[in-house]
């Protein structure tokens, strides 16, 4: 389990370092899976608190991907889905 935590910490460090080069701010938020996740994503976009997302631990059929595609919000995935068209991973 320690390797996973180290890998995730290194991933987050790289993302935040790259973002700071563009004067962007990275916010990390976690929500339980299911409908609450898509509601949280929609709320963050509607309130102009997020311009894009990095989706971690993607599922084969991921509600977040469909919600963001439908909303036209930029995102990238750390993982793959069954339907990967119009997705960066």
C-alpha positions in Angstrom: 0.0 0.0 0.0 2.9 2.4 0.7 3.9 2.3 -3.0 0.5 3.5 -4.1 0.6 6.4 -1.6 4.1 7.4 -2.8 3.0 7.2 -6.4 -0.1 9.4 -5.7 2.0 11.9 -3.7 4.5 12.2 -6.6 1.6 12.5 -9.1 0.0 15.4 -7.1 3.4 17.1 -6.7 4.1 17.0 -10.4 0.6 18.3 -11.2 0.9 21.2 -8.8 4.4 22.1 -9.9 3.3 22.2 -13.6 0.2 24.2 -12.8 2.2 26.8 -10.8 4.3 27.4 -13.9 1.1 28.8 -15.5 -0.1 30.6 -12.4 -2.9 28.1 -12.0 -4.2 26.9 -8.6 -4.8 23.2 -8.0 -7.6 22.3 -5.7 -8.0 18.7 -4.5 -11.6 17.6 -3.7 -13.0 14.2 -2.9 -16.6 13.0 -3.0 -18.1 9.6 -2.6 -18.8 7.8 -5.8 -22.1 7.9 -7.6 -24.6 10.7 -8.2 -23.0 13.0 -5.5 -19.8 13.1 -7.6 -21.5 14.4 -10.8 -23.5 16.9 -8.7 -20.2 18.2 -7.1 -18.5 18.5 -10.5 -21.5 20.4 -11.9 -21.6 22.7 -8.8 -17.9 23.5 -9.1 -18.3 24.5 -12.7 -21.5 26.4 -12.2 -20.0 28.4 -9.3 -16.9 29.1 -11.4 -14.7 27.3 -8.9 -13.1 25.0 -11.4 -12.1 25.4 -15.1 -11.1 21.7 -15.6 -10.6 18.4 -13.9 -8.2 15.6 -13.5 -10.2 12.4 -12.8 -8.5 9.8 -10.7 -9.4 6.2 -10.5 -11.6 6.2 -13.5 -14.1 3.4 -14.0 -15.0 1.4 -17.1 -18.4 3.3 -17.2 -17.7 6.5 -15.4 -20.5 9.0 -14.7 -18.0 11.8 -14.2 -16.7 11.4 -17.8 -20.1 11.6 -19.3 -21.2 14.6 -17.1 -18.1 16.6 -18.1 -18.4 15.7 -21.8 -22.0 16.8 -21.8 -21.1 20.0 -20.0 -18.2 20.7 -22.4 -15.8 21.0 -19.5 -12.1 20.1 -20.1 -10.7 17.1 -18.2 -8.1 14.5 -18.4 -8.2 11.0 -16.8 -5.7 9.2 -14.7 -6.9 5.9 -16.0 -9.1 4.7 -18.9 -12.8 4.1 -19.6 -14.5 1.8 -22.0 -15.5 4.7 -24.3 -12.3 6.8 -24.6 -13.3 9.0 -27.5 -12.9 12.7 -26.9 -10.9 11.9 -23.7 -7.2 12.4 -22.8 -5.7 9.9 -20.4 
